[in-house]
């Protein structure tokens, strides 16, 4: 994937501590902007929203 962009939820001042995403018609990939050559998480499009909801639920416990 070559269309990486920083998450819109990274906020001001986070600069180097961001999550980046890249999309294709069938998949969404996530990586750490501090280590862009490291492994990425790749999800089928239909699985990405449930992943985010589970992550939010875990963070708000």
C-alpha positions as CSV (number, residue, x, y, z in Angstrom):
1,X,0.0,0.0,0.0
2,X,1.3,3.4,-0.9
3,X,-1.4,5.8,0.1
4,X,-0.6,6.2,3.8
5,X,-2.0,9.1,5.7
6,X,-2.1,10.1,9.4
7,X,-5.2,9.5,11.3
8,X,-7.6,12.4,11.6
9,X,-7.9,11.5,15.3
10,X,-4.1,12.1,16.0
11,X,-4.8,15.6,17.1
12,X,-2.6,18.7,17.3
13,X,0.9,18.4,18.7
14,X,1.1,14.6,18.4
15,X,3.4,14.9,15.4
16,X,5.5,11.8,15.6
17,X,3.2,9.7,17.7
18,X,0.5,8.9,15.1
19,X,-1.3,6.0,13.6
20,X,-1.3,6.0,9.8
21,X,-3.9,4.2,7.6
22,X,-3.9,3.2,4.0
23,X,-7.0,1.9,2.1
24,X,-7.8,-0.1,-0.9
25,X,-11.3,-1.0,-2.1
26,X,-11.1,-4.3,-0.1
27,X,-8.7,-3.7,2.8
28,X,-7.6,-1.1,5.4
29,X,-4.1,-1.2,6.8
30,X,-2.8,0.4,10.0
31,X,0.8,1.2,11.0
32,X,2.7,3.2,13.6
33,X,4.2,6.3,12.0
34,X,7.3,6.1,14.2
35,X,8.2,2.7,12.6
36,X,6.7,2.8,9.1
37,X,8.8,-0.1,7.9
38,X,7.6,-2.4,10.6
39,X,4.7,-4.8,10.2
40,X,1.2,-3.5,9.7
41,X,-2.2,-4.6,10.7
42,X,-4.4,-5.3,7.7
43,X,-8.2,-5.7,7.9
44,X,-10.9,-6.5,5.4
45,X,-13.0,-3.4,5.0
46,X,-16.0,-5.0,6.8
47,X,-13.9,-6.0,9.8
48,X,-12.3,-2.5,10.4
49,X,-15.3,-0.8,12.1
50,X,-15.9,-3.7,14.5
51,X,-12.1,-3.6,15.3
52,X,-12.4,0.1,16.1
53,X,-15.5,-0.4,18.3
54,X,-13.7,-3.1,20.3
55,X,-10.6,-0.9,20.7
56,X,-12.7,2.0,21.9
57,X,-14.6,-0.2,24.4
58,X,-11.3,-1.6,25.7
59,X,-9.9,1.9,26.1
60,X,-12.9,3.2,28.0
61,X,-13.0,0.5,30.6
